Each structure stands twice: as C-alpha cells, then as structure tokens.
Amino acid sequence: MAWQVPLWAVPFALFFGTINGPSRNGYLGAYVGSLIFALSINLCIWFTQWVVLPHLPTIEGRMRVWQHGLVFGGAAMVGAFLAAFTLQRTIAPGFMSNAQAVLVMGMYTVLFVVMITALVYATRFYRDSIERAKSDQELELARRIQSSFLPSEFPSLPRLEIHAVNVPSKQVSGDFYDVVVTDDQGYLIAIADVAGKGVPAALLSSMLQASLRTQANGSIKVGTVLRTINTLVYRSTAVNQFATFFLARIDAASLRLTFSNAGHNFPVVFRAGGGRETLERGGTVVGILENATFDEAAVDLQPGDRVVLYTDGISEAMNAAGEMFGEDRIYGEIERLPRDLTARDITTRLLAAVHTFLDGVEPGDDMTVMVLRIT
C-alpha cells in the first residue's frame, strides 16, 4: 500500500545514515534515498503480484512457497536497481560511479531482500496460524452443536434395542441419523450421507434432519416423506449437493418395518436363524431429480433379528494398501458376534473392526453405524 512506503524507508534510512556518519543531513539524505528504493521496490512487487503472478503456472504445496519467494525476490531486486539508476540520474550522480559501488549496492540489496522476504513470510505464517486457530475453534463449536442434534439416548422398548454412532472424518460430519417417535407410538429411523465433507455437508444434513422431524406423524408414508425431502433439497441447494437417504418406520406392536431407500448403502437384516436380507427398495438419491418418486417395501422382524445400517465411510474405509473394508467384512463381523450382544456393543465392535483394518490410517470419510436388535 502507498501509505506504507514512507514507513518502509525509515529503518533503511537509519541504517545507512548511521554507517555513513550520523548527522542530520546524512539521515535526511539517507531517508530520501531509502524512500526512492521503497517506492520502486513496492511498485515492482505490486506489478508482479497483479500482472506477472496470475500468468505463471499454479504450483501447490511447498514448491509454491519457493515459487513466490523467487518471483517476489526477483521483483525486489529489479526495483532496487531501478531505484539506484534513478538516484544516479537525479540527486546522487555518483551513486554508482564504479564497479565497486555497484557491487556494494547489489550486496546490500540482496541482504535486505532476504531479510524482508523472511519478515513477510513470518508475518504471513503468524497471521495464517491465527486464522487457522479461529477456524478450528469455529469448527469445534459447529461439531458440538451438530452432536447435540444427533440422538445420544435411544428409546427403550421391551422387544427392541436401537443404538447409533457417528464418527466424523473432520470436525463436522455430512452423515446423520435419527430416531423419531411418531404420534401412533411407532418409530421413524433414518440414516443419510450428504455428498462432500465439512461445513457445507453438515449444513445440508441438519436441513434433512429438520425436514424429517417436521413430517414425523403416524399417517404419512415413508416414500412421501422422502419425496418431500427430495423436493426441498433440489430447490434449496446447489446443483452438486445431494444425499443418500434410508428411511423406515417400525410398528412397535407388530415389529413390521416399512422402508424406502434413496440410493443409500443397503441396510442388512441378519436373521436369527441364519441368512440375511438387504433393504434395497426405494429410488434415486435425494436432490438430483425434482419429481423423483420413492417406492416402499416392508419386512417383518422376529426375535433375534438384527438390522445394521451404515454409511459408505464404513464399507469404503481404505487401509494403507489401498484395500477397502467392504460389505463382506461387515457381514462377516456381524455374523461372528454373539446373538445376545446388545445394539450398543454391536456398533462398538463393528467400528473397532474398521479401525483395526485401517491400522492407523485416518478415515477418509465420515463413519456412521446404526443397529436395531429384536430381543
């Protein structure tokens, strides 16, 4: 900025005024010369930033720092020699009278360019660190708010256990689950996975949960609920935002589970007598087609049955060898567990199996598991 130029000139004026013999005229002359240098260097840096840099190839990572350092360092050197030439032609005709003077000026220029570059990067690093700390605090607050929306206590019935866990890959999650008591004493259970990660995905998942809860009554069909949610997402979000969504209603008396699956990973019913059944019937993901419809299907649950719902953060968890956890491992882990294990313990065991498989590799996506167990 233009107002900074006189300030940049002050330390250089003090330095050169002192080494040339401290006096009022010496400091004044050094300040005028430093002012010309500061103005010339700032103009060259401004030109480089707004004219030269946009036309250079984009480099990411550590090499980007080196690229910017070399470009702006070169711009500062050009500015310094332009300033020296200006002084030579105006107020200091003998400024570069011989090769030694040119060499000394060049050495001082390199020294101060390195010092200024280090100072600029240190200041930028400090500023970026402050911004990252603020961002981390905001994300942590968002995470706590989001966690308060996800149920941590689940309804307890004589014949039904429900438990769910969400493990975000970042501080906020694009997954969500919910268990809602309807006015006919039934239960809506939902699990969804919003495309993307971070705050945008978390905001959309919160909107999905709010829409679900406003429609939770005993008469409305799960396919109709999904159709309403789909229209809301289609009209209210960007083109690239969509979500997979599984929604089911459980009748508390008959234990009949009526469901509709909007492109979500197929939940699995593990039968007490052996065998399993995937819950596939439904339609496409929500948010892509405005007038999409969603079919319904139903299964009757029996004592000892276990229903496992999960997001693709579980099935697509990838270890260091590039191997995914996969559905077969999910099925194997559940089928090996004791039949009398609680829903809470089943979710804990499945997540532990995933982390063992990852073997220290950070999960690449949010992970959510919900388990229903008929006692």
KEKE-3310 file (N, C-alpha, C; in steps of 0.2 Angstrom, whole numbers, plus 5000, padded with zeros to 4 digits):
npx = (5004:5002:5003:5012:5024:5033:5035:5042:5054:5060:5068:5079:5084:5089:5099:5108:5111:5117:5129:5136:5140:5133:5123:5112:5110:5115:5106:5094:5097:5099:5086:5079:5085:5082:5068:5065:5070:5061:5049:5051:5053:5041:5032:5037:5034:5021:5017:5021:5013:5000:5000:5011:5011:4998:4999:5008:5012:5002:5007:5006:5008:5024:5032:5026:5028:5042:5042:5034:5043:5055:5050:5045:5056:5065:5058:5059:5073:5074:5067:5075:5087:5082:5079:5092:5097:5089:5092:5106:5104:5098:5097:5109:5122:5134:5132:5132:5146:5157:5162:5164:5155:5143:5143:5143:5131:5122:5125:5120:5107:5103:5104:5095:5083:5082:5080:5068:5060:5060:5054:5041:5036:5036:5027:5016:5014:5012:5000:4992:4992:4984:4972:4969:4968:4957:4948:4948:4942:4929:4925:4925:4915:4904:4904:4901:4888:4882:4883:4874:4862:4861:4854:4858:4853:4842:4826:4819:4812:4802:4804:4814:4829:4839:4853:4866:4880:4891:4905:4915:4925:4931:4929:4916:4902:4895:4886:4871:4860:4844:4831:4814:4800:4784:4767:4758:4764:4774:4790:4801:4816:4831:4844:4857:4868:4877:4883:4900:4911:4914:4909:4898:4892:4888:4878:4868:4865:4859:4848:4841:4838:4830:4819:4814:4810:4799:4789:4786:4774:4760:4753:4758:4767:4783:4789:4783:4787:4801:4800:4795:4807:4816:4812:4814:4828:4832:4827:4833:4847:4864:4868:4877:4875:4869:4861:4862:4849:4841:4825:4814:4800:4795:4783:4778:4770:4768:4781:4784:4793:4793:4800:4810:4822:4833:4845:4854:4868:4864:4854:4855:4846:4850:4845:4839:4839:4849:4856:4853:4845:4844:4840:4833:4823:4817:4822:4831:4845:4842:4839:4843:4834:4819:4806:4806:4801:4798:4798:4790:4794:4792:4797:4795:4800:4808:4811:4828:4832:4844:4846:4857:4863:4872:4884:4894:4906:4910:4910:4918:4930:4948:4963:4981:4986:4978:4966:4949:4937:4924:4908:4907:4916:4909:4897:4903:4909:4897:4890:4898:4897:4891:4874:4867:4872:4872:4864:4871:4884:4886:4888:4900:4909:4909:4914:4927:4932:4934:4943:4954:4956:4960:4972:4979:4978:4971:4953:4945:4932:4916:4910:4896:4886:4871:4861:4848:4840:4831:4824)
npy = (4994:5012:5020:5014:5015:5026:5022:5010:5015:5021:5012:5008:5021:5024:5014:5016:5030:5030:5021:5029:5040:5048:5061:5076:5080:5069:5058:5063:5063:5050:5045:5051:5044:5031:5031:5032:5020:5011:5015:5011:4997:4993:4996:4987:4975:4976:4976:4963:4955:4957:4957:4949:4937:4930:4924:4914:4897:4887:4881:4869:4866:4864:4869:4880:4890:4892:4896:4908:4915:4916:4923:4936:4940:4942:4952:4962:4964:4969:4981:4988:4990:4998:5009:5013:5017:5028:5036:5038:5046:5057:5064:5059:5059:5052:5039:5026:5026:5017:5000:4994:5001:4998:4984:4984:4990:4980:4969:4974:4975:4962:4957:4964:4961:4947:4948:4955:4947:4936:4942:4945:4932:4927:4935:4932:4919:4919:4926:4917:4906:4911:4913:4900:4894:4901:4896:4883:4883:4888:4877:4867:4872:4871:4857:4853:4858:4851:4838:4839:4838:4825:4810:4804:4797:4783:4776:4764:4749:4735:4724:4729:4736:4750:4758:4770:4777:4791:4795:4808:4812:4824:4839:4842:4833:4825:4815:4809:4803:4797:4795:4795:4797:4793:4800:4789:4780:4773:4771:4781:4778:4784:4786:4795:4801:4814:4821:4826:4834:4842:4859:4863:4851:4847:4857:4854:4841:4844:4852:4841:4833:4842:4843:4830:4828:4837:4831:4820:4810:4798:4795:4798:4792:4783:4784:4796:4805:4805:4810:4823:4828:4827:4836:4848:4848:4848:4861:4870:4869:4869:4863:4853:4847:4833:4819:4803:4792:4783:4778:4772:4765:4758:4748:4747:4737:4726:4725:4727:4732:4746:4752:4764:4767:4778:4778:4774:4765:4748:4743:4729:4715:4704:4688:4678:4665:4663:4668:4682:4698:4711:4728:4736:4742:4757:4772:4785:4795:4809:4825:4826:4824:4833:4828:4816:4799:4788:4771:4759:4746:4731:4722:4709:4709:4697:4689:4690:4694:4706:4722:4731:4747:4758:4770:4774:4777:4767:4755:4759:4762:4764:4755:4756:4749:4751:4744:4741:4741:4735:4727:4713:4711:4718:4710:4698:4702:4705:4693:4685:4689:4687:4681:4687:4699:4717:4731:4742:4737:4730:4740:4746:4735:4734:4746:4746:4735:4741:4751:4743:4737:4748:4751:4762:4772:4787:4789:4792:4797:4802:4791:4781:4771:4762:4751:4740:4729:4715:4709)
npz = (5000:4997:5008:5016:5011:5015:5028:5027:5022:5033:5043:5034:5031:5044:5045:5034:5036:5048:5046:5037:5044:5057:5056:5054:5041:5035:5039:5033:5019:5018:5020:5010:4999:5003:5003:4989:4985:4992:4986:4973:4974:4980:4970:4959:4966:4967:4954:4950:4958:4953:4939:4934:4942:4940:4928:4929:4930:4941:4956:4969:4987:4995:4985:4980:4989:4987:4974:4974:4983:4975:4964:4969:4976:4965:4959:4969:4968:4955:4957:4966:4958:4948:4956:4961:4948:4946:4956:4952:4941:4945:4960:4966:4958:4958:4963:4958:4953:4950:4948:4960:4969:4963:4965:4979:4982:4976:4985:4997:4993:4990:5003:5011:5004:5007:5020:5021:5014:5023:5034:5029:5026:5039:5045:5038:5040:5054:5054:5046:5055:5066:5060:5056:5069:5074:5065:5068:5081:5078:5070:5079:5088:5079:5078:5091:5092:5081:5086:5097:5090:5086:5091:5107:5117:5116:5112:5123:5122:5126:5117:5108:5103:5100:5093:5089:5081:5077:5068:5064:5050:5048:5058:5058:5052:5037:5038:5045:5058:5064:5076:5078:5087:5083:5081:5083:5091:5085:5076:5068:5059:5053:5041:5034:5021:5016:5001:4999:5012:5028:5033:5023:5020:5032:5035:5026:5030:5043:5038:5032:5043:5050:5041:5041:5054:5055:5048:5055:5058:5062:5051:5038:5024:5022:5009:5004:5013:5009:4996:4999:5005:4995:4986:4993:4995:4981:4977:4986:4986:4980:4963:4964:4976:4985:4993:5000:5007:5019:5025:5037:5045:5060:5067:5083:5089:5080:5075:5062:5048:5038:5024:5014:5002:4997:4987:4996:5005:5006:5020:5031:5036:5048:5050:5064:5063:5054:5038:5028:5023:5012:5012:4999:4991:4984:4978:4968:4973:4985:4979:4966:4955:4953:4953:4958:4963:4976:4980:4992:5003:5014:5029:5040:5057:5068:5084:5089:5077:5069:5063:5053:5049:5039:5033:5018:5023:5031:5023:5013:5019:5018:5019:5021:5011:5000:5000:5002:5016:5014:5010:5013:5023:5033:5034:5038:5051:5059:5058:5066:5078:5095:5098:5108:5110:5114:5105:5106:5109:5098:5088:5093:5092:5078:5073:5080:5073:5060:5063:5067:5054:5047:5053:5059:5048:5044:5043:5028:5026:5034:5046:5050:5060:5063:5073:5075:5086:5089:5103)
capx = (5000:5006:5005:5017:5031:5037:5037:5047:5060:5063:5074:5084:5087:5093:5105:5113:5113:5122:5135:5139:5141:5127:5121:5105:5109:5116:5100:5089:5099:5098:5079:5076:5087:5078:5061:5065:5071:5055:5044:5052:5053:5034:5029:5038:5031:5013:5016:5022:5008:4994:5001:5015:5009:4992:5001:5013:5008:5000:5011:5004:5012:5030:5035:5023:5032:5048:5040:5033:5049:5059:5047:5045:5063:5067:5054:5063:5080:5073:5065:5081:5092:5079:5079:5098:5098:5085:5097:5112:5102:5095:5100:5116:5126:5140:5129:5135:5151:5161:5160:5164:5149:5138:5143:5141:5123:5119:5125:5115:5100:5101:5104:5088:5078:5081:5078:5061:5056:5059:5049:5035:5033:5035:5021:5010:5013:5008:4993:4988:4991:4979:4966:4968:4966:4950:4944:4947:4938:4923:4923:4924:4909:4900:4904:4897:4881:4879:4882:4868:4856:4861:4852:4863:4849:4838:4820:4820:4806:4803:4807:4818:4835:4842:4859:4869:4886:4893:4912:4916:4932:4933:4926:4909:4900:4890:4882:4867:4855:4839:4826:4809:4794:4778:4761:4755:4769:4779:4796:4805:4823:4834:4852:4859:4875:4877:4889:4905:4913:4915:4903:4893:4888:4885:4873:4863:4862:4855:4842:4837:4835:4824:4813:4811:4806:4793:4785:4785:4767:4759:4749:4762:4771:4790:4790:4780:4792:4807:4798:4796:4814:4820:4810:4817:4835:4833:4825:4836:4854:4867:4867:4881:4873:4864:4862:4858:4844:4837:4820:4810:4795:4794:4777:4780:4766:4769:4788:4784:4797:4792:4806:4811:4829:4835:4851:4859:4870:4858:4854:4855:4843:4853:4840:4841:4840:4854:4854:4852:4841:4846:4834:4835:4818:4816:4823:4837:4847:4838:4842:4845:4828:4814:4800:4808:4797:4801:4794:4791:4793:4791:4799:4793:4806:4807:4815:4834:4835:4847:4846:4863:4863:4879:4886:4899:4913:4912:4911:4924:4936:4953:4969:4987:4987:4973:4961:4943:4934:4919:4902:4909:4919:4904:4893:4907:4910:4891:4888:4903:4896:4886:4867:4864:4876:4867:4865:4877:4890:4887:4891:4906:4913:4910:4919:4933:4935:4936:4949:4959:4958:4964:4979:4982:4977:4965:4947:4944:4925:4913:4908:4890:4883:4865:4860:4842:4841:4825:4826)
capy = (5000:5018:5024:5010:5016:5031:5018:5005:5019:5023:5008:5009:5027:5024:5010:5019:5036:5028:5019:5035:5045:5051:5068:5077:5080:5062:5055:5066:5061:5043:5044:5052:5038:5025:5032:5030:5012:5008:5016:5007:4990:4992:4996:4981:4970:4977:4974:4956:4952:4958:4956:4943:4930:4927:4921:4909:4890:4886:4876:4868:4863:4868:4872:4886:4895:4894:4900:4915:4918:4918:4929:4942:4942:4945:4959:4967:4966:4974:4988:4991:4993:5004:5015:5015:5020:5034:5041:5040:5051:5063:5068:5057:5057:5047:5034:5020:5028:5012:4993:4993:5004:4994:4978:4985:4991:4974:4965:4977:4974:4955:4956:4967:4957:4941:4950:4957:4941:4932:4945:4945:4926:4926:4938:4929:4912:4920:4928:4911:4902:4914:4911:4893:4893:4903:4892:4877:4885:4888:4870:4863:4874:4868:4850:4852:4860:4846:4832:4840:4837:4818:4807:4800:4792:4780:4774:4758:4745:4728:4720:4732:4740:4754:4762:4773:4781:4794:4797:4812:4812:4831:4841:4841:4827:4825:4810:4810:4798:4800:4790:4799:4793:4796:4800:4782:4776:4769:4774:4783:4778:4787:4787:4798:4803:4820:4821:4831:4834:4848:4863:4863:4844:4847:4861:4851:4836:4847:4853:4835:4831:4846:4842:4824:4829:4841:4827:4814:4808:4791:4793:4799:4786:4785:4786:4803:4809:4806:4814:4830:4830:4827:4842:4853:4848:4850:4868:4874:4869:4869:4858:4847:4844:4828:4814:4796:4793:4777:4780:4766:4765:4752:4747:4745:4731:4721:4725:4727:4738:4748:4757:4766:4768:4783:4777:4773:4758:4744:4740:4722:4711:4697:4684:4674:4658:4662:4671:4690:4701:4718:4733:4739:4746:4764:4776:4788:4799:4815:4831:4826:4825:4837:4825:4809:4796:4783:4765:4757:4739:4730:4716:4708:4707:4692:4689:4688:4698:4712:4726:4735:4752:4761:4774:4772:4778:4761:4750:4761:4763:4761:4755:4759:4745:4753:4739:4744:4736:4731:4724:4706:4711:4720:4704:4693:4704:4705:4686:4681:4692:4683:4684:4691:4706:4722:4735:4747:4733:4728:4746:4747:4730:4735:4752:4743:4731:4745:4754:4738:4736:4754:4751:4769:4776:4791:4788:4797:4799:4801:4784:4781:4764:4761:4744:4738:4722:4712:4705)
capz = (5000:4996:5014:5020:5008:5020:5034:5025:5021:5040:5045:5030:5032:5050:5044:5030:5039:5054:5044:5033:5048:5059:5056:5052:5033:5032:5039:5028:5013:5018:5020:5003:4995:5005:5000:4982:4985:4995:4981:4967:4976:4981:4963:4956:4969:4965:4947:4950:4961:4949:4932:4932:4945:4938:4921:4930:4931:4948:4959:4975:4992:4997:4980:4979:4993:4984:4968:4976:4986:4970:4960:4973:4977:4959:4958:4973:4965:4949:4959:4969:4953:4945:4961:4960:4942:4947:4960:4948:4936:4948:4966:4968:4951:4959:4967:4955:4949:4948:4949:4967:4971:4960:4969:4986:4982:4975:4991:5002:4990:4992:5011:5013:5001:5010:5027:5021:5012:5029:5038:5026:5027:5046:5047:5035:5044:5060:5053:5044:5061:5070:5056:5057:5076:5074:5061:5072:5086:5075:5068:5085:5090:5075:5079:5097:5090:5077:5090:5101:5086:5085:5097:5111:5121:5112:5115:5125:5121:5129:5112:5103:5105:5095:5095:5083:5082:5071:5069:5058:5047:5050:5065:5057:5048:5032:5039:5051:5059:5069:5078:5080:5090:5079:5086:5084:5095:5080:5076:5061:5059:5047:5041:5027:5019:5011:4997:5002:5019:5031:5035:5018:5020:5039:5035:5022:5034:5048:5035:5031:5049:5052:5037:5043:5061:5054:5045:5059:5061:5061:5044:5032:5022:5021:5002:5004:5017:5005:4991:5001:5007:4989:4983:4997:4993:4974:4976:4990:4987:4974:4959:4966:4983:4985:4998:5000:5012:5020:5030:5039:5050:5064:5071:5089:5091:5076:5073:5055:5046:5031:5022:5007:5001:4992:4985:5002:5006:5008:5026:5031:5041:5049:5053:5070:5061:5049:5032:5028:5018:5011:5011:4993:4988:4985:4972:4967:4979:4985:4977:4959:4951:4956:4953:4959:4967:4980:4982:4998:5004:5021:5031:5047:5061:5073:5089:5087:5071:5069:5057:5053:5044:5039:5028:5015:5026:5034:5018:5009:5023:5015:5023:5018:5005:4995:5001:5006:5021:5010:5013:5015:5030:5038:5035:5042:5058:5062:5059:5071:5085:5099:5096:5113:5111:5114:5100:5108:5109:5091:5085:5096:5089:5071:5072:5082:5067:5055:5065:5066:5047:5044:5056:5060:5043:5045:5039:5023:5026:5040:5048:5054:5061:5067:5074:5078:5088:5092:5109)
cpx = (5004:5008:5010:5024:5035:5039:5042:5054:5064:5069:5080:5088:5091:5099:5110:5115:5118:5129:5139:5141:5135:5127:5114:5105:5110:5110:5095:5091:5098:5091:5076:5078:5083:5071:5060:5066:5064:5049:5045:5051:5045:5031:5031:5035:5023:5012:5017:5016:5001:4994:5005:5013:5003:4994:5006:5009:5007:5003:5008:5009:5018:5033:5032:5026:5038:5047:5039:5039:5054:5056:5047:5052:5066:5064:5058:5069:5079:5071:5071:5086:5089:5079:5087:5100:5094:5089:5103:5110:5099:5099:5107:5119:5131:5138:5132:5141:5156:5159:5159:5157:5143:5137:5141:5133:5120:5119:5120:5108:5098:5100:5097:5083:5077:5078:5070:5057:5055:5054:5042:5032:5032:5028:5015:5009:5010:5001:4989:4987:4985:4972:4964:4965:4958:4945:4943:4942:4930:4920:4921:4917:4903:4899:4900:4889:4878:4878:4876:4862:4856:4859:4858:4859:4843:4832:4821:4813:4807:4806:4812:4823:4837:4848:4863:4875:4888:4901:4914:4924:4935:4929:4919:4908:4895:4885:4877:4862:4850:4834:4820:4803:4788:4772:4757:4759:4773:4785:4799:4812:4826:4841:4853:4866:4875:4884:4894:4906:4913:4908:4897:4889:4885:4878:4867:4860:4858:4848:4838:4834:4829:4818:4810:4807:4799:4787:4783:4779:4766:4755:4753:4766:4778:4792:4788:4785:4799:4806:4798:4803:4817:4818:4813:4824:4836:4832:4830:4844:4857:4867:4871:4880:4867:4865:4859:4854:4840:4832:4816:4805:4794:4787:4779:4776:4768:4777:4789:4788:4796:4797:4806:4819:4831:4842:4857:4862:4865:4859:4853:4851:4847:4848:4843:4842:4846:4851:4853:4848:4843:4840:4835:4830:4818:4817:4830:4839:4843:4842:4844:4839:4822:4808:4801:4803:4800:4796:4795:4791:4793:4794:4796:4799:4804:4812:4822:4837:4839:4848:4852:4862:4869:4879:4892:4906:4915:4914:4917:4930:4942:4960:4975:4989:4982:4967:4955:4940:4929:4913:4903:4912:4914:4899:4897:4907:4903:4889:4892:4901:4891:4879:4864:4868:4871:4869:4871:4884:4892:4890:4898:4911:4914:4915:4926:4936:4937:4942:4955:4961:4962:4971:4982:4981:4970:4959:4946:4937:4922:4910:4902:4887:4876:4863:4853:4842:4834:4826:4822)
cpy = (5006:5021:5020:5012:5021:5027:5013:5009:5020:5019:5008:5015:5027:5020:5014:5026:5035:5026:5024:5041:5049:5058:5070:5077:5072:5058:5057:5063:5053:5041:5045:5046:5032:5025:5030:5023:5009:5009:5012:5000:4989:4992:4990:4975:4970:4974:4966:4953:4952:4957:4950:4937:4927:4923:4915:4903:4889:4880:4875:4865:4868:4872:4879:4892:4897:4898:4907:4919:4921:4924:4935:4944:4945:4951:4964:4969:4971:4981:4991:4994:4998:5010:5017:5019:5027:5039:5043:5046:5057:5066:5065:5054:5052:5041:5027:5022:5023:5005:4992:4995:5000:4987:4978:4986:4985:4969:4968:4975:4967:4954:4958:4963:4951:4943:4951:4951:4937:4935:4944:4938:4924:4929:4935:4922:4914:4922:4922:4907:4905:4912:4904:4891:4895:4899:4885:4877:4885:4881:4866:4865:4871:4860:4849:4853:4854:4840:4833:4838:4829:4815:4803:4796:4790:4777:4766:4754:4738:4723:4723:4737:4744:4758:4764:4777:4784:4796:4801:4811:4819:4832:4841:4836:4829:4820:4812:4804:4801:4794:4795:4795:4797:4796:4794:4777:4771:4773:4775:4782:4780:4787:4790:4800:4808:4820:4827:4830:4841:4852:4863:4856:4844:4851:4858:4845:4838:4849:4847:4833:4835:4845:4835:4825:4833:4837:4820:4813:4801:4790:4794:4793:4788:4787:4794:4807:4810:4810:4821:4832:4831:4834:4848:4854:4851:4858:4872:4874:4869:4863:4852:4844:4839:4824:4808:4796:4786:4779:4774:4768:4759:4752:4744:4738:4725:4720:4724:4733:4740:4753:4759:4769:4772:4783:4776:4766:4754:4741:4733:4719:4705:4693:4680:4667:4657:4666:4679:4692:4709:4722:4738:4744:4753:4768:4779:4792:4806:4821:4832:4827:4828:4832:4817:4806:4790:4777:4763:4749:4738:4723:4715:4705:4702:4692:4686:4691:4704:4715:4731:4740:4756:4765:4771:4773:4772:4756:4752:4763:4760:4761:4757:4755:4747:4748:4742:4739:4732:4728:4717:4706:4713:4714:4699:4695:4703:4697:4682:4684:4687:4686:4688:4698:4712:4726:4740:4743:4731:4734:4747:4742:4731:4741:4750:4739:4735:4749:4749:4737:4742:4754:4757:4774:4780:4790:4793:4799:4798:4794:4784:4774:4765:4754:4744:4731:4720:4707:4699)
cpz = (5000:5003:5018:5017:5013:5026:5033:5024:5028:5042:5041:5030:5038:5049:5040:5033:5044:5051:5039:5037:5051:5059:5053:5044:5031:5033:5034:5021:5012:5017:5013:4998:4997:5003:4993:4981:4987:4990:4975:4968:4976:4974:4959:4959:4967:4958:4946:4952:4956:4942:4930:4935:4942:4931:4922:4931:4939:4950:4967:4980:4993:4991:4978:4983:4990:4977:4969:4979:4980:4965:4963:4975:4971:4958:4963:4971:4959:4952:4962:4964:4949:4950:4961:4954:4942:4951:4956:4944:4939:4954:4968:4962:4952:4963:4965:4950:4947:4950:4956:4970:4969:4964:4976:4987:4981:4981:4996:5000:4992:4999:5013:5010:5005:5017:5026:5019:5018:5033:5036:5027:5034:5048:5044:5038:5051:5059:5051:5050:5065:5066:5057:5064:5077:5070:5064:5077:5083:5073:5074:5088:5086:5076:5086:5096:5086:5082:5095:5097:5085:5091:5101:5116:5116:5115:5117:5126:5124:5123:5107:5106:5099:5097:5089:5085:5076:5073:5063:5056:5048:5057:5064:5052:5043:5033:5045:5051:5064:5070:5081:5082:5086:5084:5087:5087:5091:5081:5069:5063:5053:5047:5034:5027:5014:5007:4999:5009:5021:5032:5030:5019:5027:5039:5031:5027:5040:5045:5034:5037:5051:5048:5039:5049:5060:5051:5049:5062:5059:5054:5038:5030:5021:5014:5001:5007:5012:4999:4993:5002:5000:4986:4986:4995:4986:4973:4980:4990:4980:4970:4961:4973:4982:4991:4997:5007:5013:5026:5031:5045:5054:5068:5078:5091:5087:5074:5065:5053:5039:5030:5015:5007:4995:4990:4990:5002:5009:5015:5026:5037:5042:5053:5059:5068:5055:5042:5033:5022:5018:5009:5005:4990:4989:4979:4972:4973:4979:4983:4970:4954:4955:4958:4955:4964:4971:4982:4989:4998:5012:5023:5038:5051:5066:5078:5087:5081:5073:5063:5058:5047:5045:5033:5024:5018:5030:5028:5014:5012:5020:5019:5018:5011:4999:4995:5005:5011:5018:5014:5016:5022:5035:5039:5040:5050:5062:5063:5064:5078:5089:5098:5102:5115:5110:5107:5100:5107:5101:5087:5087:5092:5082:5069:5074:5076:5061:5056:5065:5059:5045:5047:5056:5054:5045:5041:5034:5022:5033:5040:5052:5054:5065:5067:5078:5080:5091:5097:5110)
residu = (MET:ALA:TRP:GLN:VAL:PRO:LEU:TRP:ALA:VAL:PRO:PHE:ALA:LEU:PHE:PHE:GLY:THR:ILE:ASN:GLY:PRO:SER:ARG:ASN:GLY:TYR:LEU:GLY:ALA:TYR:VAL:GLY:SER:LEU:ILE:PHE:ALA:LEU:SER:ILE:ASN:LEU:CYS:ILE:TRP:PHE:THR:GLN:TRP:VAL:VAL:LEU:PRO:HIS:LEU:PRO:THR:ILE:GLU:GLY:ARG:MET:ARG:VAL:TRP:GLN:HIS:GLY:LEU:VAL:PHE:GLY:GLY:ALA:ALA:MET:VAL:GLY:ALA:PHE:LEU:ALA:ALA:PHE:THR:LEU:GLN:ARG:THR:ILE:ALA:PRO:GLY:PHE:MET:SER:ASN:ALA:GLN:ALA:VAL:LEU:VAL:MET:GLY:MET:TYR:THR:VAL:LEU:PHE:VAL:VAL:MET:ILE:THR:ALA:LEU:VAL:TYR:ALA:THR:ARG:PHE:TYR:ARG:ASP:SER:ILE:GLU:ARG:ALA:LYS:SER:ASP:GLN:GLU:LEU:GLU:LEU:ALA:ARG:ARG:ILE:GLN:SER:SER:PHE:LEU:PRO:SER:GLU:PHE:PRO:SER:LEU:PRO:ARG:LEU:GLU:ILE:HIS:ALA:VAL:ASN:VAL:PRO:SER:LYS:GLN:VAL:SER:GLY:ASP:PHE:TYR:ASP:VAL:VAL:VAL:THR:ASP:ASP:GLN:GLY:TYR:LEU:ILE:ALA:ILE:ALA:ASP:VAL:ALA:GLY:LYS:GLY:VAL:PRO:ALA:ALA:LEU:LEU:SER:SER:MET:LEU:GLN:ALA:SER:LEU:ARG:THR:GLN:ALA:ASN:GLY:SER:ILE:LYS:VAL:GLY:THR:VAL:LEU:ARG:THR:ILE:ASN:THR:LEU:VAL:TYR:ARG:SER:THR:ALA:VAL:ASN:GLN:PHE:ALA:THR:PHE:PHE:LEU:ALA:ARG:ILE:ASP:ALA:ALA:SER:LEU:ARG:LEU:THR:PHE:SER:ASN:ALA:GLY:HIS:ASN:PHE:PRO:VAL:VAL:PHE:ARG:ALA:GLY:GLY:GLY:ARG:GLU:THR:LEU:GLU:ARG:GLY:GLY:THR:VAL:VAL:GLY:ILE:LEU:GLU:ASN:ALA:THR:PHE:ASP:GLU:ALA:ALA:VAL:ASP:LEU:GLN:PRO:GLY:ASP:ARG:VAL:VAL:LEU:TYR:THR:ASP:GLY:ILE:SER:GLU:ALA:MET:ASN:ALA:ALA:GLY:GLU:MET:PHE:GLY:GLU:ASP:ARG:ILE:TYR:GLY:GLU:ILE:GLU:ARG:LEU:PRO:ARG:ASP:LEU:THR:ALA:ARG:ASP:ILE:THR:THR:ARG:LEU:LEU:ALA:ALA:VAL:HIS:THR:PHE:LEU:ASP:GLY:VAL:GLU:PRO:GLY:ASP:ASP:MET:THR:VAL:MET:VAL:LEU:ARG:ILE:THR)
# end
